[in-house]
Amino acid sequence: MIHFGIMLVTVLLAMYLSGWFALGNAMDYLQVLGIFLMVGVALWLLFYLIFGELQPRFSFKQVSS
């Protein structure tokens, strides 16, 4: 939760202030928030699969060999 809060304050704010997104109404702000959340979920899933599933399997094979 601490990491999410820090990312929310820094990265989301940077996304809003960067000028990369047109922010004309409330829906535009919600779309940027959605992009932020979707990228966060995708990265979390990717790193979970790498370090939670794949890396332990490969390290177990090396130790048992």
Backbone as CSV, one residue per row, in Angstrom:
resi,resn,N_x,N_y,N_z,CA_x,CA_y,CA_z,C_x,C_y,C_z
1,MET,0.831,-1.191,0.000,0.000,0.000,0.000,0.874,1.253,0.000
2,ILE,1.995,1.181,0.705,2.896,2.331,0.744,3.456,2.592,-0.653
3,HIS,3.878,1.530,-1.331,4.418,1.670,-2.676,3.366,2.248,-3.619
4,PHE,2.140,1.753,-3.538,1.071,2.254,-4.400,0.818,3.736,-4.136
5,GLY,0.816,4.126,-2.871,0.603,5.537,-2.534,1.701,6.434,-3.079
6,ILE,2.946,5.988,-2.962,4.060,6.777,-3.481,3.975,6.880,-5.000
7,MET,3.657,5.774,-5.656,3.517,5.791,-7.116,2.356,6.691,-7.543
8,LEU,1.291,6.662,-6.786,0.136,7.496,-7.091,0.507,8.970,-7.041
9,VAL,1.246,9.355,-6.016,1.605,10.762,-5.843,2.666,11.191,-6.860
10,THR,3.610,10.329,-7.162,4.701,10.745,-8.052,4.394,10.471,-9.518
11,VAL,4.142,9.228,-9.871,4.000,8.863,-11.283,2.697,9.393,-11.866
12,LEU,1.598,9.221,-11.152,0.318,9.708,-11.685,0.343,11.226,-11.825
13,LEU,0.899,11.905,-10.848,1.014,13.359,-10.943,1.900,13.752,-12.123
14,ALA,2.989,13.032,-12.320,3.856,13.307,-13.472,3.124,13.058,-14.782
15,MET,2.287,12.036,-14.815,1.503,11.778,-16.025,0.543,12.928,-16.305
16,TYR,-0.080,13.453,-15.263,-1.004,14.572,-15.445,-0.278,15.845,-15.879
17,LEU,0.901,16.080,-15.346,1.611,17.331,-15.617,2.527,17.262,-16.834
18,SER,2.734,16.083,-17.402,3.707,15.920,-18.478,3.295,16.577,-19.788
19,GLY,2.017,16.706,-20.016,1.557,17.246,-21.284,1.389,16.183,-22.361
20,TRP,1.621,14.927,-22.019,1.483,13.842,-22.988,0.016,13.511,-23.259
21,PHE,-0.848,13.877,-22.340,-2.262,13.537,-22.450,-3.093,14.810,-22.509
22,ALA,-4.115,14.801,-23.357,-5.056,15.923,-23.415,-5.989,15.803,-22.212
23,LEU,-6.020,16.832,-21.391,-6.830,16.807,-20.167,-7.853,17.933,-20.210
24,GLY,-8.881,17.733,-21.019,-9.887,18.773,-21.189,-11.078,18.633,-20.275
25,ASN,-11.369,17.428,-19.811,-12.526,17.228,-18.941,-12.232,16.093,-17.956
26,ALA,-13.210,15.772,-17.122,-13.014,14.765,-16.083,-12.782,13.378,-16.673
27,MET,-13.382,13.082,-17.811,-13.201,11.770,-18.435,-11.749,11.560,-18.870
28,ASP,-11.096,12.612,-19.322,-9.683,12.516,-19.705,-8.819,12.154,-18.503
29,TYR,-9.110,12.747,-17.352,-8.372,12.425,-16.133,-8.603,10.969,-15.720
30,LEU,-9.831,10.497,-15.879,-10.131,9.098,-15.557,-9.441,8.141,-16.516
31,GLN,-9.314,8.522,-17.783,-8.610,7.677,-18.741,-7.134,7.558,-18.386
32,VAL,-6.517,8.663,-17.966,-5.115,8.617,-17.552,-4.976,7.752,-16.305
33,LEU,-5.901,7.858,-15.374,-5.893,7.004,-14.191,-6.025,5.532,-14.594
34,GLY,-6.885,5.247,-15.561,-7.041,3.879,-16.050,-5.768,3.346,-16.684
35,ILE,-5.084,4.169,-17.467,-3.807,3.766,-18.061,-2.807,3.461,-16.959
36,PHE,-2.738,4.326,-15.958,-1.844,4.136,-14.815,-2.123,2.800,-14.126
37,LEU,-3.379,2.503,-13.874,-3.746,1.261,-13.192,-3.495,0.033,-14.057
38,MET,-3.822,0.107,-15.348,-3.620,-1.049,-16.225,-2.139,-1.378,-16.398
39,VAL,-1.310,-0.358,-16.554,0.130,-0.593,-16.678,0.671,-1.159,-15.368
40,GLY,0.188,-0.643,-14.240,0.615,-1.165,-12.945,0.259,-2.634,-12.772
41,VAL,-0.943,-3.003,-13.139,-1.372,-4.407,-13.024,-0.562,-5.290,-13.972
42,ALA,-0.340,-4.814,-15.192,0.427,-5.605,-16.163,1.862,-5.815,-15.685
43,LEU,2.494,-4.769,-15.159,3.863,-4.906,-14.662,3.916,-5.805,-13.430
44,TRP,2.933,-5.670,-12.537,2.894,-6.522,-11.350,2.782,-7.986,-11.766
45,LEU,1.890,-8.275,-12.709,1.706,-9.645,-13.177,2.972,-10.180,-13.850
46,LEU,3.598,-9.375,-14.685,4.829,-9.783,-15.350,5.918,-10.134,-14.333
47,PHE,6.140,-9.249,-13.365,7.189,-9.500,-12.388,6.823,-10.622,-11.422
48,TYR,5.542,-10.807,-11.149,5.136,-11.954,-10.339,5.454,-13.257,-11.065
49,LEU,5.146,-13.303,-12.355,5.424,-14.523,-13.117,6.927,-14.788,-13.195
50,ILE,7.718,-13.744,-13.378,9.165,-13.928,-13.481,9.761,-14.350,-12.147
51,PHE,9.509,-13.567,-11.095,10.185,-13.797,-9.823,9.418,-14.718,-8.879
52,GLY,8.129,-14.897,-9.085,7.347,-15.763,-8.215,7.183,-17.171,-8.745
53,GLU,7.233,-17.321,-10.059,7.000,-18.627,-10.664,8.237,-19.157,-11.397
54,LEU,8.770,-18.394,-12.325,9.855,-18.894,-13.164,11.192,-18.972,-12.429
55,GLN,11.572,-17.932,-11.753,12.876,-17.898,-11.086,13.003,-18.978,-10.019
56,PRO,11.995,-19.228,-9.164,12.134,-20.327,-8.199,12.273,-21.697,-8.865
57,ARG,11.617,-21.921,-9.982,11.735,-23.203,-10.686,13.154,-23.406,-11.195
58,PHE,13.738,-22.370,-11.780,15.088,-22.498,-12.323,16.131,-22.588,-11.213
59,SER,15.939,-21.870,-10.123,16.918,-21.938,-9.041,16.834,-23.294,-8.334
60,PHE,15.660,-23.908,-8.250,15.519,-25.227,-7.645,16.224,-26.273,-8.490
61,LYS,16.125,-26.183,-9.800,16.786,-27.142,-10.676,18.301,-27.049,-10.555
62,GLN,18.830,-25.830,-10.397,20.269,-25.654,-10.287,20.778,-26.195,-8.960
63,VAL,20.040,-26.024,-7.878,20.471,-26.481,-6.571,20.425,-28.004,-6.495
64,SER,19.389,-28.615,-7.068,19.232,-30.060,-6.969,20.162,-30.830,-7.920
65,SER,20.735,-30.157,-8.906,21.600,-30.841,-9.884,22.966,-31.161,-9.319
